[in-house]
Amino acid sequence: MSGKTIKNIPSSKSPVKKQNVDKKVSAENVPKWAPYAILLFTALLYSKAIFNGITNFDDDFYIIKNPFIRDFSWHGIKAIFTSFYSSNYHPLTTLTYLFEYSWFGLNPLPYHLLNVLLHLLNVLLIFKFIEKLSGKKVTALVVSLLFAVHPMHVESVAWISERKDVLYSMFYLLSLFAYMRYLETGFRTKQYVAALMFFLASLFSKSAAVTLPVLLIAIDIYKGRKINIKLILEKSPFFLLSLIFGIVTLFSQGIGGSISNSVLSYGFINKIFLLSYAVSFYIIKLIAPFNLCAMHYFPDLKGGALPWQYYLSLPFLLVIAWLLIKITSFRKEMLFGVFFFLITISVMLQIVSVGSALTAERYTYISYIGFFYIAGQLISCTEKKQQKIVIGIFSLFIIMFSVQTWNRIKIWKDSKTLTADLIEKNPDVYYGYWLRGNLRNTEGNLEGALQDYNKAILLNPAFEDSYYNRGHVLDDLGDVKSAILDYNKSIILNPKLPDAYNNRGWAYYKSGDTKAAMLDYDKAISLNPGYAEAYNNRGWAHQGLGDVKAALHDYTKAILSNPHFLKPCYNRAALKLNTGDFAGAIEDFNNLEKLNSNDNTIYYNRGVSRLNMKDIKGACQDWKKAMELGNEAAAKMMEQYCR
């Protein structure tokens, strides 16, 4: 064989290998440090969120006013897992708040820091899960990067109250990863149990995790497993847990009054368009995440009709469905991505209406992974001649998303920036004014709060909380008569609102109508048997009537309902002191010292109690402490008894 002949023999291997590298984005081109670079970039992007504050947009309920996070004991932890709070059941999420409050109080930085850290962990978990699912590092890289920087995810990360989103997602992704390991290792029991346990933890964090069993079946189909009895039985523990937590969720939302007939009130036909609009909204915001807002409200019906864009949403979805049917290449990946989205978003589509928002940006936190997966698979299979264009377009989207995310994080800085954004985006909707009114009320700007509540009522005369809060402000301004009228209106709109009865009772009491006040307190307690403030107020009314036994009973009920509620603790201690139960008073003041050790009146009054018990030494020690904390009366007692 001549050298010339050898030179002209075509290679059967080298050109093929070279062709694969040239035509497709190779996994070998993905450096090992790439996912960690994404984590670093995400950490920098969200660094500003760590220094945000606590907002009055649910943070006040979940953090500031939440009694469950103030009892760091086995009894307190048990209460978290056996109780509903604010119409929700997510005990693991509440448990994280418990630890944070116990260690850091109301300092917002640790709360935000944990949210960001959980988001970073989720980015890494998505990379690992998608790498297992697709077998392609490029796909995993694309999906994790899109997930990390998409502005629709800011709400879940920058909002303390949405800890449940990032926490349930972490366990959800861990369960998916464990399940992929289960498939990969030949159905090992260890991996199956891990997937099940992570799923349970996800459910304890947020009930939205109930979708996971259906998603597991979708993964089975995608990976080529046959649907048979064995596969269904394999998923039965997952479905059983979903059923249990689904029932618990419906029950908690129902008894809390969160389930409404918002969707049903539109009628069956309009309901279809509402649902199609919601799905279309999420698809459009995926590519064009502009005009983002903390609230996306149900639309107003005008003449029984929805706004025109709602009717266009169904044809829009039908066109997308038609395109999916027509596309032959990547159909499997596209269908899986679409079904991933639909499965995980399904429980968020307001089929059972909760609250006043039709759509919410936080609902996309897990569900967008499906669309990101499609993008990742398309990019990973891009031919070399198109790589520069595709990577260029992808980079532009990443830059756009990152800028939007950075700017959106600023909106979540505090209540002022958030309410300002709500009003700017929806100037004709009541909710932003109501929320700003609440903020101004807490800041002591009662006149400003009154203006906002007036505006909220003008825009929506059927929202009972606006009347309730305006009544509260009018009461503080001394207009008790007008306050009672507002409480009346609030009760007419919602006869099951215990706060309105309690506050109206207090207004009646201040105006001298103790009988009417008692009736309102009774009603408030009947609606909420654990209502500590109503028990305290009724106890105060009993005390005013001279019924010491009934007053002590109500103060005790208030303390049992909320051991950290200071008013009934003070009231019971003072009543015992004034009625000669000095030993009981000392016991109550001891408990108060644990709750509020910087209050000089505790030490002064305990000193008086000890004086009456002939414990001069103990009394002097208490008065000395009270005097150090600025109690002038204690100085006089020291001069008289402690020479």
Sequence and secondary structure as in RCSB ss.txt:
>XXXX:A:sequence
MSGKTIKNIPSSKSPVKKQNVDKKVSAENVPKWAPYAILLFTALLYSKAIFNGITNFDDDFYIIKNPFIRDFSWH
GIKAIFTSFYSSNYHPLTTLTYLFEYSWFGLNPLPYHLLNVLLHLLNVLLIFKFIEKLSGKKVTALVVSLLFAVH
PMHVESVAWISERKDVLYSMFYLLSLFAYMRYLETGFRTKQYVAALMFFLASLFSKSAAVTLPVLLIAIDIYKGR
KINIKLILEKSPFFLLSLIFGIVTLFSQGIGGSISNSVLSYGFINKIFLLSYAVSFYIIKLIAPFNLCAMHYFPD
LKGGALPWQYYLSLPFLLVIAWLLIKITSFRKEMLFGVFFFLITISVMLQIVSVGSALTAERYTYISYIGFFYIA
GQLISCTEKKQQKIVIGIFSLFIIMFSVQTWNRIKIWKDSKTLTADLIEKNPDVYYGYWLRGNLRNTEGNLEGAL
QDYNKAILLNPAFEDSYYNRGHVLDDLGDVKSAILDYNKSIILNPKLPDAYNNRGWAYYKSGDTKAAMLDYDKAI
SLNPGYAEAYNNRGWAHQGLGDVKAALHDYTKAILSNPHFLKPCYNRAALKLNTGDFAGAIEDFNNLEKLNSNDN
TIYYNRGVSRLNMKDIKGACQDWKKAMELGNEAAAKMMEQYCR
>XXXX:A:secstr
  HHHHHTS  SSHHHHHHHHHHS  GGGS TTHHHHHHHHHHHHTGGGGG    SSSHIIIIIS GGGS  SHH
HHHHHHH  BTTB  HHHHHHHHHHHHHHTT HHHHHHHHHHHHHHHHHHHHHHHHHHHS HHHHHHHHHHHHH 
GGGHHHHH GGGHHHHHHHHHHHHHHHHHHHHHHTTS HHHHHHHHHHHHHHHHH GGGGGHHHHHHHHHHHTT 
   HHHHHHHHHHHHHHHHHHHHHHHHHHHTT B  TTGGG HHHHHHHHHHHHHHHHHHHH   S  S EE   
 BTTB  HHHHHHHHHHHHHHHHHHH  TTHHHHHHHHHHHHHHHGGGS SS BSSEEE GGGHHHHHHHHHHHH
HHHHHT  HHHHHHHHHHHHHHHHHHHHHHHHHHHHTSSHHHHHHHHHHH TT HHHHHHHHHHHHHHT HHHHH
HHHHHHHHH TT HHHHHHHHHHHHHTT HHHHHHHHHHHHHH TT HHHHHHHHHHHHHTT HHHHHHHHHHHH
HH TT HHHHHHHHHHHHHTT HHHHHHHHHHHHHH TT HHHHHHHHHHHHHTT HHHHHHHHHHHHHH TT H
HHHHHHHHHHHHTT HHHHHHHHHHHHHTT HHHHHHHHHH  
